[in-house]
Amino acid sequence: MVKFTARRARGKPELVAPARATPNERKHLSDIDNQHSLRFYATAVEFFQLRTFDGYKPHDPAKVIRSALAETLVHYYPIAGRLRELPQETTLADLCGNPLGYALDLVRKAKLEVTDEYVKSTVEFLASRKWPSLVVDRTYIVSDITSAGDDKIDFGWGKRMGGGIPMAGDIMSKLISYFTKCKNADGEDCIVVPMYLPSITMDRFAAEISVWSMKQGSKFIVSAL
């Protein structure tokens, strides 16, 4: 069983704007991006250890994170964009900042990894179906975000100890499990694989994983959470 204690102080929600003014522009979303199933917010929980070395004076973590986020939005301004629906059911994003060089580079790399025929057939299929919603009832969704880079988050306030996206979804109909990266007691990189099952089933599952991991000789950390 993994246990830990954390303290928190909840304040009023606050809008964080880019630290510096940026130009405004509008970008039409492609048929790939204009899917309603992609429009959602994911809540993340991160834990940091306060720096205590000599000469360092603790600061308000909320203030430090707010300042760092404001600077980040200057470069990653699409995050601060706003979606608007046009009469023709097309969507555009009001973006502020420099040209979408970063996003365009990602799109360019993705296009190089697939054939033109594949791209064309996928786009035409999505457009013809009017971007149907995903069927998620009684579905267990797995998302690997170990390469998202959250282990490199540094707000200058403290060292990141762990965190990620908690269990999401209606437990009676659907579940989402996010694979995240962390370090074990030996300081080695490992992957957290969250599972949410009924209590009796969870105990049996943990026992089976323990037996299997010992047979394989792998280093697993099994928790009954």
C-alpha positions as a Markdown table, in Angstrom:
| # | Residue | x | y | z |
|---|---|---|---|---|
| 1 | Met | 0.0 | 0.0 | 0.0 |
| 2 | Val | 1.4 | 3.4 | -1.0 |
| 3 | Lys | 0.6 | 6.2 | 1.4 |
| 4 | Phe | 1.6 | 9.9 | 1.5 |
| 5 | Thr | 0.5 | 13.1 | 3.1 |
| 6 | Ala | 0.0 | 16.4 | 1.2 |
| 7 | Arg | -1.2 | 19.9 | 2.2 |
| 8 | Arg | -3.1 | 22.2 | 0.0 |
| 9 | Ala | -4.6 | 25.7 | 0.1 |
| 10 | Arg | -7.5 | 26.4 | -2.3 |
| 11 | Gly | -8.0 | 29.9 | -3.7 |
| 12 | Lys | -10.3 | 31.5 | -6.2 |
| 13 | Pro | -9.8 | 30.6 | -9.9 |
| 14 | Glu | -7.7 | 33.1 | -11.7 |
| 15 | Leu | -7.1 | 33.8 | -15.4 |
| 16 | Val | -3.5 | 33.7 | -16.4 |
| 17 | Ala | -2.7 | 35.8 | -19.5 |
| 18 | Pro | 0.5 | 35.8 | -21.5 |
| 19 | Ala | 3.2 | 37.9 | -19.8 |
| 20 | Arg | 3.6 | 40.1 | -22.9 |
| 21 | Ala | 1.2 | 41.4 | -25.5 |
| 22 | Thr | 1.1 | 39.4 | -28.8 |
| 23 | Pro | -0.5 | 40.0 | -32.2 |
| 24 | Asn | -3.9 | 38.5 | -32.9 |
| 25 | Glu | -4.7 | 36.1 | -35.7 |
| 26 | Arg | -7.3 | 33.5 | -36.7 |
| 27 | Lys | -6.6 | 30.0 | -37.9 |
| 28 | His | -9.1 | 27.6 | -39.4 |
| 29 | Leu | -9.0 | 24.1 | -37.9 |
| 30 | Ser | -8.4 | 21.2 | -40.2 |
| 31 | Asp | -10.9 | 18.3 | -40.4 |
| 32 | Ile | -8.6 | 16.3 | -38.2 |
| 33 | Asp | -8.5 | 18.9 | -35.4 |
| 34 | Asn | -12.2 | 19.9 | -35.7 |
| 35 | Gln | -13.5 | 16.9 | -33.8 |
| 36 | His | -15.8 | 17.4 | -30.8 |
| 37 | Ser | -14.3 | 14.4 | -29.1 |
| 38 | Leu | -10.9 | 16.3 | -28.9 |
| 39 | Arg | -12.4 | 19.3 | -27.0 |
| 40 | Phe | -12.0 | 18.6 | -23.3 |
| 41 | Tyr | -9.9 | 19.7 | -20.4 |
| 42 | Ala | -7.8 | 17.2 | -18.4 |
| 43 | Thr | -6.9 | 17.9 | -14.8 |
| 44 | Ala | -3.4 | 17.1 | -13.7 |
| 45 | Val | -2.0 | 16.9 | -10.1 |
| 46 | Glu | 1.7 | 17.5 | -9.6 |
| 47 | Phe | 3.8 | 17.2 | -6.4 |
| 48 | Phe | 6.9 | 19.3 | -5.7 |
| 49 | Gln | 9.5 | 19.2 | -3.0 |
| 50 | Leu | 10.4 | 22.6 | -1.7 |
| 51 | Arg | 14.1 | 23.5 | -2.1 |
| 52 | Thr | 15.7 | 23.8 | 1.3 |
| 53 | Phe | 19.4 | 24.4 | 0.4 |
| 54 | Asp | 21.3 | 27.2 | 2.1 |
| 55 | Gly | 20.6 | 30.7 | 0.8 |
| 56 | Tyr | 17.3 | 29.8 | -0.8 |
| 57 | Lys | 14.2 | 31.7 | 0.5 |
| 58 | Pro | 10.8 | 29.9 | -0.1 |
| 59 | His | 8.4 | 31.8 | -2.2 |
| 60 | Asp | 4.6 | 31.5 | -2.7 |
| 61 | Pro | 4.3 | 28.5 | -5.1 |
| 62 | Ala | 1.1 | 29.8 | -6.6 |
| 63 | Lys | 2.9 | 33.1 | -7.5 |
| 64 | Val | 5.9 | 31.3 | -9.0 |
| 65 | Ile | 3.7 | 28.9 | -11.1 |
| 66 | Arg | 1.5 | 31.8 | -12.3 |
| 67 | Ser | 4.6 | 33.7 | -13.4 |
| 68 | Ala | 6.1 | 30.7 | -15.2 |
| 69 | Leu | 2.8 | 29.9 | -16.9 |
| 70 | Ala | 2.4 | 33.5 | -18.1 |
| 71 | Glu | 5.9 | 33.3 | -19.7 |
| 72 | Thr | 5.1 | 30.0 | -21.3 |
| 73 | Leu | 1.9 | 31.3 | -22.9 |
| 74 | Val | 4.0 | 33.8 | -24.9 |
| 75 | His | 5.6 | 31.0 | -26.8 |
| 76 | Tyr | 2.8 | 28.4 | -26.7 |
| 77 | Tyr | 0.0 | 30.9 | -27.4 |
| 78 | Pro | -2.4 | 28.4 | -29.0 |
| 79 | Ile | -3.2 | 27.2 | -25.5 |
| 80 | Ala | -4.6 | 30.6 | -24.8 |
| 81 | Gly | -6.7 | 30.6 | -28.0 |
| 82 | Arg | -10.5 | 30.5 | -28.1 |
| 83 | Leu | -12.6 | 28.3 | -30.4 |
| 84 | Arg | -15.5 | 29.9 | -32.4 |
| 85 | Glu | -18.1 | 28.1 | -34.4 |
| 86 | Leu | -18.9 | 29.6 | -37.8 |
| 87 | Pro | -22.3 | 29.4 | -39.5 |
| 88 | Gln | -21.0 | 26.7 | -41.9 |
| 89 | Glu | -20.1 | 24.5 | -38.8 |
| 90 | Thr | -16.4 | 25.2 | -39.4 |
| 91 | Thr | -14.3 | 26.1 | -36.4 |
| 92 | Leu | -11.4 | 28.5 | -36.1 |
| 93 | Ala | -9.2 | 29.5 | -33.3 |
| 94 | Asp | -8.5 | 33.0 | -32.3 |
| 95 | Leu | -4.8 | 32.9 | -31.5 |
| 96 | Cys | -2.4 | 35.5 | -30.1 |
| 97 | Gly | 1.3 | 35.5 | -30.7 |
| 98 | Asn | 3.8 | 34.6 | -33.4 |
| 99 | Pro | 3.1 | 32.4 | -36.4 |
| 100 | Leu | 2.3 | 28.7 | -35.7 |
| 101 | Gly | 5.8 | 27.6 | -36.4 |
| 102 | Tyr | 5.9 | 25.0 | -33.6 |
| 103 | Ala | 2.5 | 23.5 | -34.5 |
| 104 | Leu | 3.3 | 23.5 | -38.2 |
| 105 | Asp | 6.5 | 21.7 | -37.6 |
| 106 | Leu | 4.7 | 19.0 | -35.8 |
| 107 | Val | 2.1 | 18.7 | -38.6 |
| 108 | Arg | 5.0 | 18.5 | -41.2 |
| 109 | Lys | 6.7 | 15.7 | -39.3 |
| 110 | Ala | 3.4 | 13.8 | -39.0 |
| 111 | Lys | 2.7 | 14.1 | -42.7 |
| 112 | Leu | 6.2 | 12.7 | -43.5 |
| 113 | Glu | 5.4 | 9.6 | -41.5 |
| 114 | Val | 2.4 | 8.5 | -43.5 |
| 115 | Thr | 1.6 | 8.3 | -47.2 |
| 116 | Asp | -0.5 | 10.9 | -49.1 |
| 117 | Glu | -3.1 | 8.3 | -49.8 |
| 118 | Tyr | -3.5 | 7.5 | -46.1 |
| 119 | Val | -3.8 | 11.2 | -45.2 |
| 120 | Lys | -6.4 | 11.9 | -48.0 |
| 121 | Ser | -8.6 | 8.9 | -47.1 |
| 122 | Thr | -8.6 | 9.7 | -43.4 |
| 123 | Val | -9.5 | 13.4 | -43.9 |
| 124 | Glu | -12.2 | 12.6 | -46.4 |
| 125 | Phe | -13.7 | 9.9 | -44.1 |
| 126 | Leu | -13.8 | 12.3 | -41.1 |
| 127 | Ala | -15.4 | 15.1 | -43.2 |
| 128 | Ser | -18.0 | 12.8 | -44.6 |
| 129 | Arg | -19.0 | 11.5 | -41.2 |
| 130 | Lys | -19.3 | 15.0 | -39.8 |
| 131 | Trp | -16.7 | 14.2 | -37.0 |
| 132 | Pro | -18.8 | 11.6 | -35.1 |
| 133 | Ser | -18.3 | 11.3 | -31.4 |
| 134 | Leu | -16.4 | 8.4 | -30.0 |
| 135 | Val | -18.4 | 5.6 | -28.4 |
| 136 | Val | -17.1 | 5.4 | -24.9 |
| 137 | Asp | -19.9 | 3.7 | -22.9 |
| 138 | Arg | -18.5 | 0.7 | -21.0 |
| 139 | Thr | -15.1 | 1.3 | -22.6 |
| 140 | Tyr | -11.7 | 1.3 | -20.9 |
| 141 | Ile | -9.4 | 3.8 | -22.5 |
| 142 | Val | -5.6 | 3.7 | -22.1 |
| 143 | Ser | -3.4 | 6.7 | -22.9 |
| 144 | Asp | 0.4 | 6.6 | -22.7 |
| 145 | Ile | 1.7 | 10.1 | -21.8 |
| 146 | Thr | 5.1 | 8.9 | -20.6 |
| 147 | Ser | 6.7 | 11.1 | -23.3 |
| 148 | Ala | 4.7 | 14.2 | -22.5 |
| 149 | Gly | 7.7 | 15.7 | -20.6 |
| 150 | Asp | 5.9 | 16.5 | -17.4 |
| 151 | Asp | 8.9 | 15.0 | -15.5 |
| 152 | Lys | 10.9 | 17.9 | -16.8 |
| 153 | Ile | 8.5 | 20.6 | -15.3 |
| 154 | Asp | 10.5 | 23.2 | -13.4 |
| 155 | Phe | 8.9 | 26.3 | -12.1 |
| 156 | Gly | 12.0 | 27.3 | -10.1 |
| 157 | Trp | 10.3 | 26.7 | -6.8 |
| 158 | Gly | 10.9 | 23.0 | -6.1 |
| 159 | Lys | 11.8 | 19.7 | -7.5 |
| 160 | Arg | 9.0 | 17.7 | -9.1 |
| 161 | Met | 8.4 | 14.5 | -7.2 |
| 162 | Gly | 5.6 | 13.0 | -9.2 |
| 163 | Gly | 2.0 | 13.5 | -10.4 |
| 164 | Gly | 0.0 | 13.2 | -13.5 |
| 165 | Ile | -3.7 | 12.9 | -14.6 |
| 166 | Pro | -5.9 | 11.2 | -12.0 |
| 167 | Met | -8.6 | 8.6 | -12.9 |
| 168 | Ala | -11.2 | 10.2 | -15.1 |
| 169 | Gly | -14.6 | 9.3 | -16.3 |
| 170 | Asp | -17.9 | 7.8 | -15.0 |
| 171 | Ile | -16.8 | 4.7 | -13.3 |
| 172 | Met | -20.1 | 3.0 | -14.1 |
| 173 | Ser | -19.7 | 3.4 | -17.8 |
| 174 | Lys | -16.1 | 4.3 | -18.8 |
| 175 | Leu | -12.6 | 4.7 | -17.5 |
| 176 | Ile | -9.5 | 6.4 | -18.6 |
| 177 | Ser | -6.1 | 5.2 | -17.5 |
| 178 | Tyr | -3.0 | 7.4 | -18.1 |
| 179 | Phe | 0.4 | 5.8 | -18.1 |
| 180 | Thr | 2.8 | 8.2 | -16.5 |
| 181 | Lys | 6.5 | 8.3 | -15.7 |
| 182 | Cys | 8.1 | 8.4 | -12.2 |
| 183 | Lys | 11.1 | 7.3 | -10.2 |
| 184 | Asn | 11.1 | 4.4 | -7.8 |
| 185 | Ala | 12.9 | 4.2 | -4.4 |
| 186 | Asp | 16.2 | 3.5 | -6.1 |
| 187 | Gly | 15.9 | 6.6 | -8.3 |
| 188 | Glu | 15.3 | 4.5 | -11.5 |
| 189 | Asp | 12.8 | 5.6 | -14.1 |
| 190 | Cys | 9.6 | 3.5 | -14.1 |
| 191 | Ile | 6.0 | 3.7 | -15.5 |
| 192 | Val | 2.9 | 4.0 | -13.4 |
| 193 | Val | 0.0 | 2.0 | -14.8 |
| 194 | Pro | -3.2 | 3.0 | -12.9 |
| 195 | Met | -6.0 | 0.5 | -12.5 |
| 196 | Tyr | -9.5 | 1.1 | -11.0 |
| 197 | Leu | -11.4 | -2.0 | -10.1 |
| 198 | Pro | -13.9 | -3.1 | -7.4 |
| 199 | Ser | -12.2 | -3.7 | -4.1 |
| 200 | Ile | -12.3 | -7.5 | -4.2 |
| 201 | Thr | -11.2 | -7.6 | -7.8 |
| 202 | Met | -8.4 | -5.1 | -7.1 |
| 203 | Asp | -6.9 | -7.3 | -4.4 |
| 204 | Arg | -7.0 | -10.3 | -6.7 |
| 205 | Phe | -5.5 | -8.3 | -9.5 |
| 206 | Ala | -2.6 | -7.0 | -7.3 |
| 207 | Ala | -1.9 | -10.6 | -6.1 |
| 208 | Glu | -1.7 | -11.9 | -9.6 |
| 209 | Ile | 0.6 | -9.1 | -10.8 |
| 210 | Ser | 2.9 | -9.7 | -7.8 |
| 211 | Val | 3.2 | -13.4 | -8.7 |
| 212 | Trp | 3.7 | -12.7 | -12.3 |
| 213 | Ser | 6.3 | -10.0 | -11.7 |
| 214 | Met | 8.3 | -12.2 | -9.4 |
| 215 | Lys | 8.4 | -14.9 | -12.1 |
| 216 | Gln | 9.6 | -12.4 | -14.6 |
| 217 | Gly | 12.2 | -11.0 | -12.3 |
| 218 | Ser | 11.0 | -7.5 | -13.1 |
| 219 | Lys | 10.9 | -4.5 | -10.7 |
| 220 | Phe | 7.2 | -3.7 | -10.1 |
| 221 | Ile | 5.7 | -1.6 | -7.4 |
| 222 | Val | 2.2 | -3.0 | -6.7 |
| 223 | Ser | -0.2 | -0.9 | -4.7 |
| 224 | Ala | -3.8 | -1.8 | -3.7 |
| 225 | Leu | -4.9 | 1.9 | -4.3 |
